[in-house]
Amino acid sequence: MSIGSFILNITPYQELSILICLITLLLAMYFARKPFHRSMASFSKIIHSSMRLSAFAVARSAGLLRQRNKAVLMAAGLESADRALHRELERMSTAIERDLGGYPQLQRQLTETIVQLEEDYTSSAEIPQALPDWVKVIKAVADIKPTGDSMVAKMLEDINETLQNQHRSAVEKHREDVSKRHGILSNMMPSFRSLNKNIEKMSLFLADLIKRAKTIDLFIDEHRQIRQETDGAGQKLSSSSLTQFFTAGLVLLIAFGGAVINFNLIALPMSEMVGGGNYIGPFKTSDVAGLVIILIEVTMGLFLMESLRITRLFPVIGSMDDRMRRRMIWITFSILFILAGVESALAFMRDRIAADMAALRQTLAGVEQSEAAFRMIPTYGQMIMGFILPFALTFVAIPLESFISSSRTVLGYVAVGFLLLVAFLLRLIGNLGFYMGRLISNVYDMIIYPAIWVEGVILAKMQTGTPGKQDAASTKLKESPLLVEEVE
């Protein structure tokens, strides 16, 4: 006999048997009410506490990761500021060596020009010697009273003629002196122009020097803010990192498109060189060989950029001595040039293969072959592309360095956001578990509500007239271990 049949056969009447079973179940649930409430309270508390501790641990990890991201960002910004400051100092040093290298000669020219101007000025300022005191002589002669003597008249005529001659000589001498001074002043103009030109040259140099000094001051101020880890420097570096990340990613996508075109240029002729029916795993040997050539070109480009100290992905290459570094520049450039020539030849071979395949298809179709006009133009275009693309892929090193440098910061921010989201979800699950326990307890009380109501009625009749005990009974009826829990 099954349990259902046994329950229905407790009494001869099935309805009565079902009623007895329900009453028995309600009584059992009523007597198990407090243990069930305590169990649900403990279970919900376990869920809430465990989720809360987990959320706290995840949030703490997010905080530590945020601090690490800030340290990485500041270190990268400090390195960038050091490079910019060092580059500007080198430019200023070069400008000083270029412009102040001839400063002693310029100073000597200025000194000679100034001395020459002083001498010319002194020469032009000389006053010619004065003639004898004509006024006294003329007055003495004028005081002679006329006597009518021919000798006196003759003497006066001689004196007059002498004075006239001396006057003409003095005027001519004066004119010569003035002309000479004017000539000296005219000869001073080239010296003045040369002096003015040298002074303007020095003024331009000093203005450029002041401008560079202000730029260096800005770099030093930025360097100081980064070392002090100010909020403004952090926001500026974060914005710069995001900009570099997306810009470098876009450039890398463009470079990837160029690499795909380069691969298509050499894939078909490589099948003729290594065999089109050979496979390395699921891939054709020709495709693998073409991909290896492109990767070698990119690697040589990276080494070339590192040797030129444009990028700093490999510190070992940058720390080489200049002699070894120059050798590496020539070696990598030679390998890159040879690979570019090989790709150009493969592009020519590809065009020949495509032309032969087209001719074969025309022959099989019974179509008369026609000589296409300007057929060499696409051939030359493919050869030029095959030669230029390897050198174009060389510059991938620059956006690659920016992408790698900025991706550390961007991935750190993404990881922090993910951890904060996980912490939020854990807190949400903990609160849901806590209130779900309360909901289950309330539903449990709703199921056994008749028993609770009967208990309240009985206790109210037994303790009529005793307000204190009645309040205690009412409080006893309402209390539930789970209802007094609070969400922390």
C-alpha positions as CSV (number, residue, x, y, z in Angstrom):
1,M,0.0,0.0,0.0
2,S,1.3,3.4,-1.0
3,I,1.5,6.4,1.3
4,G,-1.3,8.2,-0.6
5,S,-3.6,5.2,-0.2
6,F,-2.8,4.9,3.5
7,I,-3.6,8.6,4.0
8,L,-6.9,8.4,2.2
9,N,-7.9,5.2,4.1
10,I,-7.3,6.5,7.6
11,T,-11.1,6.9,8.0
12,P,-13.9,5.5,5.9
13,Y,-14.3,9.0,4.5
14,Q,-11.6,10.4,2.2
15,E,-12.5,14.0,2.9
16,L,-12.2,13.4,6.7
17,S,-8.9,11.6,6.1
18,I,-7.5,14.5,4.1
19,L,-8.7,17.0,6.7
20,I,-7.0,15.0,9.5
21,C,-3.8,14.9,7.5
22,L,-3.8,18.6,6.9
23,I,-4.5,19.4,10.5
24,T,-1.6,17.0,11.5
25,L,0.7,18.7,9.0
26,L,-0.2,22.1,10.2
27,L,0.4,21.1,13.8
28,A,3.8,19.6,12.8
29,M,4.7,22.7,11.0
30,Y,3.5,24.8,13.9
31,F,5.6,23.0,16.4
32,A,8.6,23.2,13.9
33,R,8.1,26.9,13.4
34,K,10.9,28.2,15.6
35,P,13.5,25.7,14.5
36,F,12.6,26.4,10.9
37,H,12.9,30.2,11.4
38,R,16.2,29.7,13.2
39,S,17.5,27.4,10.4
40,M,16.4,29.9,7.7
41,A,17.9,32.8,9.6
42,S,21.2,31.0,9.9
43,F,21.2,29.9,6.2
44,S,20.4,33.4,5.0
45,K,22.9,34.8,7.3
46,I,25.5,32.4,6.0
47,I,24.8,33.4,2.4
48,H,24.7,37.1,3.2
49,S,28.0,37.1,5.2
50,S,29.8,34.9,2.8
51,M,28.8,37.1,-0.2
52,R,29.6,40.2,1.8
53,L,33.1,39.0,2.7
54,S,33.6,37.9,-0.9
55,A,32.5,41.3,-2.2
56,F,34.8,43.0,0.3
57,A,37.8,40.8,-0.9
58,V,37.0,41.5,-4.5
59,A,36.6,45.3,-3.8
60,R,39.9,45.3,-2.0
61,S,41.5,43.5,-4.9
62,A,40.0,46.2,-7.2
63,G,41.5,48.9,-4.9
64,L,44.9,47.3,-5.0
65,L,44.7,46.9,-8.8
66,R,43.6,50.6,-9.1
67,Q,46.7,51.6,-7.1
68,R,48.9,49.4,-9.3
69,N,47.3,50.9,-12.4
70,K,48.1,54.4,-11.0
71,A,51.7,53.4,-10.3
72,V,52.1,52.0,-13.8
73,L,50.5,55.0,-15.4
74,M,52.7,57.4,-13.4
75,A,55.8,55.4,-14.2
76,A,54.9,55.4,-17.9
77,G,54.1,59.1,-17.8
78,L,57.4,59.8,-15.9
79,E,59.3,57.9,-18.5
80,S,57.6,59.8,-21.3
81,A,58.2,63.1,-19.6
82,D,61.9,62.2,-19.1
83,R,62.2,61.4,-22.8
84,A,60.5,64.6,-23.8
85,L,62.6,66.7,-21.4
86,H,65.8,65.0,-22.5
87,R,64.9,65.5,-26.2
88,E,64.2,69.2,-25.6
89,L,67.5,69.6,-23.7
90,E,69.3,68.0,-26.5
91,R,67.7,70.4,-29.0
92,M,68.5,73.4,-26.8
93,S,72.1,72.2,-26.5
94,T,72.4,71.8,-30.2
95,A,71.0,75.3,-30.7
96,I,73.4,76.7,-28.2
97,E,76.4,75.0,-29.8
98,R,75.2,76.2,-33.3
99,D,74.5,79.8,-32.4
100,L,76.9,80.4,-29.6
101,G,79.7,78.5,-31.3
102,G,80.6,81.6,-33.2
103,Y,80.0,83.9,-30.3
104,P,83.7,84.8,-29.8
105,Q,84.0,85.8,-33.4
106,L,80.8,87.8,-33.2
107,Q,82.0,89.5,-30.0
108,R,85.3,90.4,-31.8
109,Q,83.4,91.8,-34.7
110,L,81.2,93.8,-32.4
111,T,84.2,95.1,-30.5
112,E,86.0,96.1,-33.7
113,T,82.9,97.7,-35.1
114,I,82.4,99.7,-31.9
115,V,86.1,100.8,-31.8
116,Q,85.9,101.8,-35.4
117,L,82.7,103.8,-34.8
118,E,84.3,105.6,-31.8
119,E,87.4,106.5,-33.9
120,D,85.3,107.7,-36.8
121,Y,83.2,109.7,-34.4
122,T,86.2,111.3,-32.8
123,S,87.7,112.1,-36.2
124,S,84.5,113.6,-37.4
125,A,84.2,115.7,-34.3
126,E,87.6,117.4,-34.7
127,I,87.4,121.2,-35.2
128,P,89.9,122.8,-37.6
129,Q,92.4,125.3,-36.1
130,A,91.1,128.9,-36.0
131,L,92.7,131.6,-38.2
132,P,94.4,134.7,-36.6
133,D,92.2,137.2,-34.9
134,W,90.9,139.1,-37.9
135,V,88.7,141.4,-35.9
136,K,91.5,143.1,-34.0
137,V,93.6,143.4,-37.1
138,I,90.7,145.0,-39.1
139,K,89.9,147.3,-36.2
140,A,93.5,148.4,-35.9
141,V,93.6,149.1,-39.6
142,A,90.3,150.9,-39.5
143,D,91.6,153.2,-36.7
144,I,94.3,154.5,-39.0
145,K,93.3,158.0,-40.1
146,P,93.5,158.7,-43.8
147,T,96.3,161.1,-44.5
148,G,96.3,161.1,-48.2
149,D,99.7,159.5,-48.4
150,S,100.1,157.1,-51.3
151,M,102.3,154.8,-49.2
152,V,99.6,154.4,-46.6
153,A,97.0,153.7,-49.4
154,K,99.3,151.2,-51.0
155,M,99.8,149.5,-47.6
156,L,96.1,149.3,-47.0
157,E,95.5,147.8,-50.4
158,D,98.1,145.1,-49.7
159,I,96.5,144.4,-46.3
160,N,93.1,144.1,-48.0
161,E,94.4,141.8,-50.7
162,T,96.2,139.6,-48.1
163,L,93.0,139.4,-46.0
164,Q,91.0,138.5,-49.0
165,N,93.4,135.7,-49.9
166,Q,93.5,134.4,-46.4
167,H,89.7,134.5,-46.3
168,R,89.4,132.5,-49.5
169,S,92.0,130.0,-48.2
170,A,90.1,129.6,-44.9
171,V,86.8,129.0,-46.7
172,E,88.3,126.4,-48.9
173,K,90.0,124.7,-45.9
174,H,86.8,124.7,-44.0
175,R,84.9,123.2,-46.9
176,E,87.5,120.5,-47.2
177,D,87.3,119.7,-43.5
178,V,83.5,119.6,-43.6
179,S,83.6,117.3,-46.7
180,K,86.1,115.0,-45.0
181,R,83.9,114.8,-41.8
182,H,80.8,114.1,-44.0
183,G,82.8,111.3,-45.7
184,I,83.7,109.8,-42.4
185,L,80.1,109.9,-41.3
186,S,79.0,108.3,-44.6
187,N,81.6,105.5,-44.1
188,M,80.1,104.8,-40.6
189,M,76.8,103.6,-42.1
190,P,78.0,100.1,-43.1
191,S,79.4,99.7,-39.6
192,F,76.1,100.8,-38.2
193,R,74.2,98.3,-40.4
194,S,76.6,95.5,-39.5
195,L,76.3,96.3,-35.8
196,N,72.5,96.4,-36.2
197,K,72.4,93.1,-38.1
198,N,74.6,91.3,-35.4
199,I,72.4,92.7,-32.6
200,E,69.2,91.5,-34.4
201,K,70.8,88.1,-34.8
202,M,71.6,87.9,-31.1
203,S,68.1,89.1,-30.3
204,L,66.6,86.3,-32.4
205,F,68.8,83.7,-30.8
206,L,68.0,85.0,-27.3
207,A,64.2,85.0,-28.2
208,D,64.5,81.4,-29.4
209,L,66.5,80.5,-26.3
210,I,63.8,82.1,-24.1
211,K,61.1,80.1,-26.0
212,R,62.9,76.9,-25.5
213,A,63.5,77.7,-21.8
214,K,59.7,78.2,-21.4
215,T,59.1,74.8,-23.1
216,I,61.6,73.2,-20.8
217,D,59.9,74.8,-17.8
218,L,56.6,73.3,-18.9
219,F,58.2,69.9,-19.2
220,I,59.8,70.2,-15.8
221,D,56.5,71.3,-14.3
222,E,54.8,68.3,-15.9
223,H,57.5,66.1,-14.6
224,R,57.1,67.5,-11.1
225,Q,53.3,66.9,-11.1
226,I,53.8,63.3,-12.2
227,R,56.3,62.7,-9.5
228,Q,53.9,64.2,-6.9
229,E,51.1,62.0,-8.4
230,T,48.6,64.9,-8.6
231,D,45.0,64.3,-9.8
232,G,45.4,66.6,-12.7
233,A,48.5,64.6,-14.0
234,G,46.7,61.3,-13.5
235,Q,43.6,62.5,-15.5
236,K,45.8,63.9,-18.2
237,L,47.9,60.7,-18.5
238,S,44.7,58.5,-18.5
239,S,43.2,60.5,-21.3
240,S,46.4,60.3,-23.2
241,S,46.6,56.6,-22.7
242,L,43.1,56.0,-24.0
243,T,43.8,58.2,-27.0
244,Q,47.0,56.4,-27.8
245,F,45.3,53.0,-27.3
246,F,42.6,53.6,-29.8
247,T,44.8,55.6,-32.3
248,A,47.5,52.9,-32.3
249,G,44.8,50.2,-32.6
250,L,43.4,51.9,-35.7
251,V,46.9,52.2,-37.2
252,L,47.6,48.5,-36.5
253,L,44.4,47.5,-38.2
254,I,45.5,49.5,-41.3
255,A,48.9,47.8,-41.1
256,F,47.2,44.5,-40.8
257,G,45.3,45.2,-44.0
258,G,48.6,46.1,-45.7
259,A,50.1,42.8,-44.5
260,V,47.1,40.9,-45.9
261,I,47.6,42.5,-49.3
262,N,51.3,41.7,-49.1
263,F,50.5,38.1,-48.3
264,N,48.2,37.8,-51.3
265,L,51.0,39.2,-53.5
266,I,53.4,36.4,-52.6
267,A,51.1,33.5,-51.7
268,L,50.6,32.3,-55.3
269,P,54.2,32.4,-56.5
270,M,55.3,30.8,-53.2
271,S,53.1,27.8,-54.2
272,E,55.3,27.4,-57.3
273,M,58.5,27.6,-55.3
274,V,57.7,25.2,-52.3
275,G,54.9,23.2,-54.0
276,G,51.2,23.9,-53.8
277,G,50.3,20.3,-52.7
278,N,52.4,20.3,-49.5
279,Y,50.8,20.9,-46.1
280,I,52.1,21.7,-42.7
281,G,49.2,20.4,-40.6
282,P,46.0,21.9,-42.0
283,F,47.8,24.8,-43.7
284,K,49.5,24.9,-47.1
285,T,53.3,25.1,-47.0
286,S,53.2,28.1,-49.4
287,D,50.9,30.1,-47.1
288,V,53.1,29.3,-44.2
289,A,56.2,30.3,-46.2
290,G,54.6,33.6,-47.2
291,L,53.5,34.4,-43.7
292,V,57.0,33.6,-42.4
293,I,58.5,36.1,-44.9
294,I,56.1,38.8,-43.8
295,L,56.8,38.1,-40.1
296,I,60.6,38.3,-40.8
297,E,60.1,41.6,-42.5
298,V,58.1,43.0,-39.6
299,T,60.8,41.7,-37.2
300,M,63.6,43.3,-39.2
301,G,61.6,46.5,-39.2
302,L,61.3,46.3,-35.4
303,F,65.0,45.8,-35.0
304,L,65.7,48.6,-37.4
305,M,63.6,51.0,-35.4
306,E,65.2,49.9,-32.2
307,S,68.6,50.4,-33.7
308,L,67.7,53.9,-34.7
309,R,66.4,54.5,-31.2
310,I,63.0,55.5,-32.4
311,T,61.3,52.8,-30.3
312,R,62.3,51.2,-27.0
313,L,60.7,47.7,-27.1
314,F,64.1,46.0,-26.7
315,P,66.3,47.8,-24.1
316,V,69.2,45.5,-25.0
317,I,69.4,47.0,-28.6
318,G,69.1,50.5,-27.3
319,S,71.9,50.0,-24.8
320,M,74.5,48.9,-27.4
321,D,77.5,51.0,-28.2
322,D,77.2,53.3,-31.2
323,R,79.5,51.2,-33.4
324,M,77.6,47.9,-32.9
325,R,74.3,49.8,-33.2
326,R,75.3,51.2,-36.6
327,R,76.4,47.7,-37.8
328,M,73.0,46.4,-36.8
329,I,71.3,49.2,-38.7
330,W,73.1,48.3,-41.9
331,I,72.5,44.6,-41.4
332,T,68.8,44.9,-40.7
333,F,68.3,47.4,-43.5
334,S,70.2,45.1,-45.9
335,I,68.1,42.1,-45.0
336,L,64.9,44.2,-45.4
337,F,66.1,45.5,-48.7
338,I,66.8,42.0,-50.0
339,L,63.4,40.7,-48.8
340,A,61.8,43.7,-50.5
341,G,63.6,42.7,-53.7
342,V,62.4,39.1,-53.3
343,E,58.8,40.3,-52.9
344,S,59.1,42.4,-56.0
345,A,60.3,39.4,-57.9
346,L,57.5,37.3,-56.5
347,A,55.0,39.9,-57.5
348,F,56.3,39.8,-61.1
349,M,56.2,36.0,-61.0
350,R,52.6,36.2,-59.7
351,D,51.6,38.3,-62.7
352,R,53.2,35.9,-65.1
353,I,51.5,32.9,-63.4
354,A,48.1,34.7,-63.6
355,A,48.7,35.5,-67.3
356,D,49.5,31.9,-68.0
357,M,46.5,30.6,-66.2
358,A,44.3,33.1,-68.1
359,A,45.8,31.9,-71.4
360,L,45.3,28.3,-70.4
361,R,41.6,28.9,-69.6
362,Q,41.1,30.7,-73.0
363,T,42.8,27.8,-74.8
364,L,40.6,25.2,-73.0
365,A,37.5,27.2,-73.8
366,G,38.5,27.4,-77.4
367,V,38.7,31.2,-77.4
368,E,41.3,33.0,-79.4
369,Q,43.9,34.5,-77.2
370,S,44.1,38.3,-77.3
371,E,47.1,40.4,-76.4
372,A,45.8,42.9,-73.8
373,A,46.9,46.5,-74.2
374,F,49.0,48.0,-71.4
375,R,49.5,44.6,-69.8
376,M,52.8,45.7,-68.2
377,I,51.2,48.5,-66.2
378,P,49.7,46.2,-63.5
379,T,52.9,44.2,-63.6
380,Y,55.0,47.2,-62.7
381,G,52.3,48.3,-60.1
382,Q,52.6,44.9,-58.4
383,M,56.3,45.0,-58.4
384,I,56.4,48.5,-56.9
385,M,53.9,47.4,-54.2
386,G,55.9,44.3,-53.4
387,F,59.0,46.5,-52.9
388,I,57.4,49.3,-50.9
389,L,55.1,47.3,-48.6
390,P,58.0,45.7,-46.6
391,F,59.4,49.1,-45.8
392,A,55.9,50.4,-45.0
393,L,55.5,47.5,-42.5
394,T,58.7,48.7,-40.8
395,F,56.9,51.6,-39.3
396,V,54.4,49.3,-37.5
397,A,56.9,49.4,-34.6
398,I,55.9,52.9,-33.7
399,P,52.1,52.3,-33.2
400,L,52.9,48.8,-31.7
401,E,55.0,50.4,-29.0
402,S,52.2,52.9,-28.2
403,F,49.6,50.2,-28.3
404,I,51.6,47.9,-25.9
405,S,52.4,50.8,-23.5
406,S,48.8,52.1,-23.4
407,S,47.2,48.7,-23.3
408,R,48.6,48.1,-19.8
409,T,46.6,51.1,-18.5
410,V,43.5,50.3,-20.5
411,L,43.4,46.7,-19.5
412,G,44.0,47.7,-15.9
413,Y,40.9,50.0,-16.0
414,V,38.9,47.2,-17.6
415,A,40.0,44.7,-14.9
416,V,39.1,47.2,-12.2
417,G,35.7,47.7,-13.7
418,F,35.2,44.0,-13.9
419,L,36.2,43.4,-10.3
420,L,33.8,46.2,-9.1
421,L,31.0,44.6,-11.1
422,V,31.7,41.2,-9.5
423,A,31.7,42.9,-6.1
424,F,28.4,44.5,-6.8
425,L,26.9,41.2,-8.0
426,L,28.2,39.4,-4.9
427,R,26.6,42.0,-2.6
428,L,23.4,41.7,-4.6
429,I,23.4,37.9,-4.2
430,G,24.0,38.3,-0.5
431,N,21.1,40.7,0.0
432,L,18.9,38.5,-2.2
433,G,19.8,35.5,-0.1
434,F,19.0,37.4,3.1
435,Y,15.7,38.7,2.0
436,M,14.8,35.4,0.3
437,G,15.2,33.7,3.7
438,R,12.8,36.2,5.2
439,L,10.4,35.7,2.4
440,I,10.4,31.9,2.9
441,S,9.8,32.3,6.6
442,N,6.9,34.7,6.0
443,V,5.4,32.2,3.5
444,Y,5.9,29.4,6.0
445,D,3.9,31.5,8.6
446,M,1.2,32.2,6.0
447,I,0.8,28.4,5.5
448,I,0.4,27.7,9.3
449,Y,-1.6,30.9,9.9
450,P,-4.7,29.0,11.3
451,A,-2.6,27.4,14.0
452,I,-1.0,30.7,14.9
453,W,-4.4,32.4,15.0
454,V,-5.8,29.7,17.3
455,E,-2.8,30.1,19.5
456,G,-3.3,33.8,19.7
457,V,-7.0,33.4,20.6
458,I,-6.3,30.9,23.3
459,L,-3.6,33.0,24.9
460,A,-5.7,36.1,24.8
461,K,-8.6,34.3,26.7
462,M,-6.2,32.8,29.2
463,Q,-4.6,36.1,30.0
464,T,-7.6,38.4,29.9
465,G,-7.2,41.2,32.4
466,T,-3.5,41.1,32.6
467,P,-2.3,43.8,30.1
468,G,1.4,43.1,30.7
469,K,1.1,39.4,30.1
470,Q,-1.2,40.0,27.1
471,D,1.5,42.3,25.6
472,A,4.1,39.7,26.3
473,A,2.0,37.0,24.6
474,S,1.4,39.3,21.6
475,T,5.1,39.9,21.4
476,K,5.7,36.2,21.7
477,L,3.3,35.5,18.8
478,K,5.0,38.1,16.6
479,E,8.6,37.4,17.3
480,S,10.6,35.6,14.7
481,P,14.3,35.1,14.8
482,L,14.6,36.1,11.1
483,L,12.6,39.3,11.4
484,V,15.1,41.0,13.7
485,E,18.1,40.5,11.4
486,E,19.4,43.5,9.8
487,V,21.3,43.8,6.5
488,E,24.8,45.0,7.2
